[in-house]
Amino acid sequence: MPHISLPEGLPGISSGFAFRPETAKPMRELAHILLHGPSTLAPGERELIATFVSTRNDCYFCQTSHGAAAAAHLGNDSKLIEEVQHDFLHAKISDKLKALLVIAGQVQQGGKNVTAESVEQARLHGATDLEIHDTVLIAAAFCMYNRYVDGLATTWQPRDPAMYASMGEHLATHGYLTPSVKAHALEVTK
């Protein structure tokens, strides 16, 4: 049961967005820039960072929806997503992404946990300052998004993999600025 009266029938963060569209807009814009906008990190890599942080925060909706978006970007390789979620150091990803995930994990624990050594390791594996910056910001933003979803106790966090696959495909194709048709209808009528 949600802690406040949220619109029904919208999964995860969508119900909070529909409840308060004026805060949804900048949150969507930030997610779009970080995960879908131009970057030297591929969209699938950025989605993996979001998935990794959401998994560590135990936010089912975010880890599953962003895992599905990452899979959509990465040829529907759900096995890779699971490897990153559970043992990224042995996953079939680049050493640069592994180093960036170390930083993301440190941010997830607390910003002051990021070490000069982890940043240097990322640089040694080819990460640019912009990629390090965006990794920190993705990790910090997803701590906020995860806590938003779970802090309101959003109730509908479906377990249907097909629904998440469809959502992931939508996110990979269209990004984060456009809510689902149902969520958009609720936001417009509020």
Kinemage of the C-alpha trace (Angstrom):
@kinemage 1
@onewidth
@group {chain A} dominant
@subgroup {mainchain}
@vectorlist {calphas} color= white
{ca met a 1} P 0.000 0.000 0.000
{ca pro a 2} L 1.533 3.357 -0.972
{ca his a 3} L 2.245 5.829 1.792
{ca ile a 4} L 0.176 8.498 -0.020
{ca ser a 5} L -2.735 8.300 -2.435
{ca leu a 6} L -1.053 7.658 -5.796
{ca pro a 7} L -2.798 7.133 -9.137
{ca glu a 8} L -3.609 3.459 -9.562
{ca gly a 9} L -2.557 1.202 -12.409
{ca leu a 10} L 0.789 2.863 -13.110
{ca pro a 11} L 3.942 0.879 -12.379
{ca gly a 12} L 6.764 2.118 -10.168
{ca ile a 13} L 7.939 5.657 -10.709
{ca ser a 14} L 5.128 6.395 -13.164
{ca ser a 15} L 2.607 6.735 -10.335
{ca gly a 16} L 4.780 9.338 -8.574
{ca phe a 17} L 5.273 11.172 -11.854
{ca ala a 18} L 1.510 11.206 -12.484
{ca phe a 19} L 0.912 12.444 -8.920
{ca arg a 20} L 3.216 15.441 -9.410
{ca pro a 21} L 3.869 16.203 -13.111
{ca glu a 22} L 5.765 19.409 -12.345
{ca thr a 23} L 8.527 17.419 -10.638
{ca ala a 24} L 8.259 14.575 -13.154
{ca lys a 25} L 9.324 16.850 -16.018
{ca pro a 26} L 12.842 17.698 -14.750
{ca met a 27} L 13.347 14.156 -13.452
{ca arg a 28} L 12.509 12.770 -16.897
{ca glu a 29} L 14.736 15.337 -18.582
{ca leu a 30} L 17.676 14.391 -16.364
{ca ala a 31} L 17.193 10.679 -17.056
{ca his a 32} L 16.927 11.392 -20.784
{ca ile a 33} L 20.141 13.419 -20.882
{ca leu a 34} L 22.071 10.902 -18.793
{ca leu a 35} L 20.828 7.699 -20.413
{ca his a 36} L 19.664 8.602 -23.895
{ca gly a 37} L 21.463 11.814 -24.877
{ca pro a 38} L 24.758 12.148 -26.740
{ca ser a 39} L 27.704 10.571 -24.921
{ca thr a 40} L 30.896 8.647 -25.559
{ca leu a 41} L 29.406 5.926 -23.349
{ca ala a 42} L 26.919 3.839 -25.303
{ca pro a 43} L 23.290 3.982 -24.128
{ca gly a 44} L 23.501 0.299 -23.145
{ca glu a 45} L 26.518 1.032 -20.928
{ca arg a 46} L 24.721 3.917 -19.233
{ca glu a 47} L 21.634 1.775 -18.697
{ca leu a 48} L 23.888 -0.892 -17.158
{ca ile a 49} L 25.174 1.687 -14.671
{ca ala a 50} L 21.572 2.597 -13.755
{ca thr a 51} L 20.672 -1.096 -13.490
{ca phe a 52} L 23.697 -1.862 -11.321
{ca val a 53} L 22.963 0.953 -8.865
{ca ser a 54} L 19.250 0.088 -8.738
{ca thr a 55} L 20.124 -3.550 -8.054
{ca arg a 56} L 22.415 -2.555 -5.194
{ca asn a 57} L 19.625 -0.349 -3.831
{ca asp a 58} L 17.213 -3.289 -4.134
{ca cys a 59} L 14.696 -1.268 -6.170
{ca tyr a 60} L 12.895 -3.971 -8.140
{ca phe a 61} L 11.070 -1.672 -10.542
{ca cys a 62} L 14.146 0.365 -11.506
{ca gln a 63} L 16.580 -2.538 -11.765
{ca thr a 64} L 14.140 -4.488 -13.922
{ca ser a 65} L 13.000 -1.657 -16.192
{ca his a 66} L 16.515 -0.299 -16.751
{ca gly a 67} L 17.868 -3.823 -17.127
{ca ala a 68} L 15.287 -4.304 -19.885
{ca ala a 69} L 16.345 -1.021 -21.513
{ca ala a 70} L 20.001 -2.094 -21.343
{ca ala a 71} L 19.076 -5.447 -22.867
{ca ala a 72} L 17.191 -3.685 -25.676
{ca his a 73} L 20.326 -1.674 -26.460
{ca leu a 74} L 22.578 -4.742 -26.215
{ca gly a 75} L 20.844 -7.192 -28.523
{ca asn a 76} L 18.430 -8.498 -25.869
{ca asp a 77} L 21.294 -10.128 -23.959
{ca ser a 78} L 19.512 -10.652 -20.636
{ca lys a 79} L 22.295 -12.981 -19.462
{ca leu a 80} L 24.771 -10.085 -19.638
{ca ile a 81} L 22.415 -7.916 -17.590
{ca glu a 82} L 22.220 -10.604 -14.899
{ca glu a 83} L 26.016 -10.973 -14.896
{ca val a 84} L 26.439 -7.227 -14.335
{ca gln a 85} L 23.812 -7.233 -11.579
{ca his a 86} L 25.374 -10.113 -9.675
{ca asp a 87} L 29.115 -10.193 -10.490
{ca phe a 88} L 30.120 -7.334 -12.771
{ca leu a 89} L 33.842 -7.968 -12.343
{ca his a 90} L 33.415 -11.284 -14.202
{ca ala a 91} L 30.817 -10.061 -16.703
{ca lys a 92} L 31.649 -9.833 -20.399
{ca ile a 93} L 31.954 -6.045 -20.404
{ca ser a 94} L 34.923 -3.782 -21.052
{ca asp a 95} L 37.514 -3.117 -18.371
{ca lys a 96} L 36.583 0.565 -18.657
{ca leu a 97} L 32.946 -0.181 -17.815
{ca lys a 98} L 34.024 -2.417 -14.928
{ca ala a 99} L 36.116 0.466 -13.552
{ca leu a 100} L 33.183 2.855 -13.960
{ca leu a 101} L 30.900 0.398 -12.148
{ca val a 102} L 33.365 0.377 -9.241
{ca ile a 103} L 32.899 4.145 -9.043
{ca ala a 104} L 29.105 3.813 -9.379
{ca gly a 105} L 29.097 1.303 -6.524
{ca gln a 106} L 31.115 3.678 -4.372
{ca val a 107} L 28.666 6.516 -5.097
{ca gln a 108} L 25.760 4.200 -4.238
{ca gln a 109} L 27.319 3.682 -0.804
{ca gly a 110} L 27.975 7.411 -0.372
{ca gly a 111} L 29.645 10.100 -2.453
{ca lys a 112} L 32.641 10.360 -0.148
{ca asn a 113} L 33.375 6.673 -0.778
{ca val a 114} L 34.696 7.433 -4.271
{ca thr a 115} L 38.466 7.120 -4.125
{ca ala a 116} L 41.216 8.734 -6.144
{ca glu a 117} L 42.450 5.201 -6.871
{ca ser a 118} L 39.151 4.118 -8.445
{ca val a 119} L 39.083 7.259 -10.582
{ca glu a 120} L 42.689 6.638 -11.649
{ca gln a 121} L 41.841 3.020 -12.543
{ca ala a 122} L 38.969 4.245 -14.704
{ca arg a 123} L 41.321 6.673 -16.451
{ca leu a 124} L 43.906 3.915 -16.984
{ca his a 125} L 41.178 1.912 -18.755
{ca gly a 126} L 40.348 4.846 -21.027
{ca ala a 127} L 37.560 6.665 -19.179
{ca thr a 128} L 37.401 10.386 -19.828
{ca asp a 129} L 36.584 13.011 -17.222
{ca leu a 130} L 33.140 13.402 -18.820
{ca glu a 131} L 32.507 9.651 -18.557
{ca ile a 132} L 33.600 9.656 -14.905
{ca his a 133} L 31.377 12.688 -14.255
{ca asp a 134} L 28.372 11.077 -15.926
{ca thr a 135} L 28.924 7.786 -14.085
{ca val a 136} L 28.867 9.624 -10.749
{ca leu a 137} L 25.775 11.573 -11.776
{ca ile a 138} L 23.934 8.479 -13.085
{ca ala a 139} L 24.712 6.655 -9.834
{ca ala a 140} L 23.623 9.614 -7.697
{ca ala a 141} L 20.471 10.197 -9.754
{ca phe a 142} L 19.477 6.551 -9.546
{ca cys a 143} L 19.900 6.556 -5.801
{ca met a 144} L 17.339 9.391 -5.854
{ca tyr a 145} L 14.998 7.645 -8.328
{ca asn a 146} L 15.215 4.369 -6.372
{ca arg a 147} L 14.460 6.081 -3.095
{ca tyr a 148} L 11.584 7.986 -4.724
{ca val a 149} L 9.971 4.732 -5.916
{ca asp a 150} L 10.536 2.820 -2.688
{ca gly a 151} L 10.076 5.786 -0.338
{ca leu a 152} L 6.513 6.268 -1.599
{ca ala a 153} L 5.970 2.502 -1.463
{ca thr a 154} L 4.623 2.482 -4.995
{ca thr a 155} L 2.498 -0.602 -5.019
{ca trp a 156} L 2.355 -1.822 -8.560
{ca gln a 157} L 5.741 -3.247 -9.455
{ca pro a 158} L 4.715 -5.966 -11.902
{ca arg a 159} L 6.624 -9.223 -12.155
{ca asp a 160} L 5.772 -9.856 -15.827
{ca pro a 161} L 9.050 -10.008 -17.812
{ca ala a 162} L 7.186 -9.270 -21.062
{ca met a 163} L 5.904 -5.967 -19.677
{ca tyr a 164} L 9.436 -4.942 -18.706
{ca ala a 165} L 10.791 -6.033 -22.092
{ca ser a 166} L 8.209 -3.821 -23.802
{ca met a 167} L 9.014 -0.933 -21.451
{ca gly a 168} L 12.741 -1.419 -22.048
{ca glu a 169} L 12.238 -1.355 -25.814
{ca his a 170} L 10.196 1.862 -25.494
{ca leu a 171} L 12.883 3.484 -23.325
{ca ala a 172} L 15.698 2.382 -25.642
{ca thr a 173} L 13.864 3.669 -28.702
{ca his a 174} L 12.165 6.831 -27.414
{ca gly a 175} L 14.073 7.778 -24.285
{ca tyr a 176} L 12.628 9.279 -21.145
{ca leu a 177} L 10.852 12.447 -22.188
{ca thr a 178} L 7.662 10.759 -23.323
{ca pro a 179} L 5.661 8.964 -20.663
{ca ser a 180} L 3.527 5.991 -21.528
{ca val a 181} L 0.162 6.899 -23.028
{ca lys a 182} L -1.690 5.945 -19.826
{ca ala a 183} L 0.711 7.876 -17.566
{ca his a 184} L 0.560 10.898 -19.869
{ca ala a 185} L -3.253 10.881 -19.809
{ca leu a 186} L -3.239 10.921 -16.004
{ca glu a 187} L -0.674 13.739 -15.867
{ca val a 188} L -2.645 15.907 -18.296
{ca thr a 189} L -5.908 15.473 -16.361
{ca lys a 190} L -4.371 16.190 -12.934
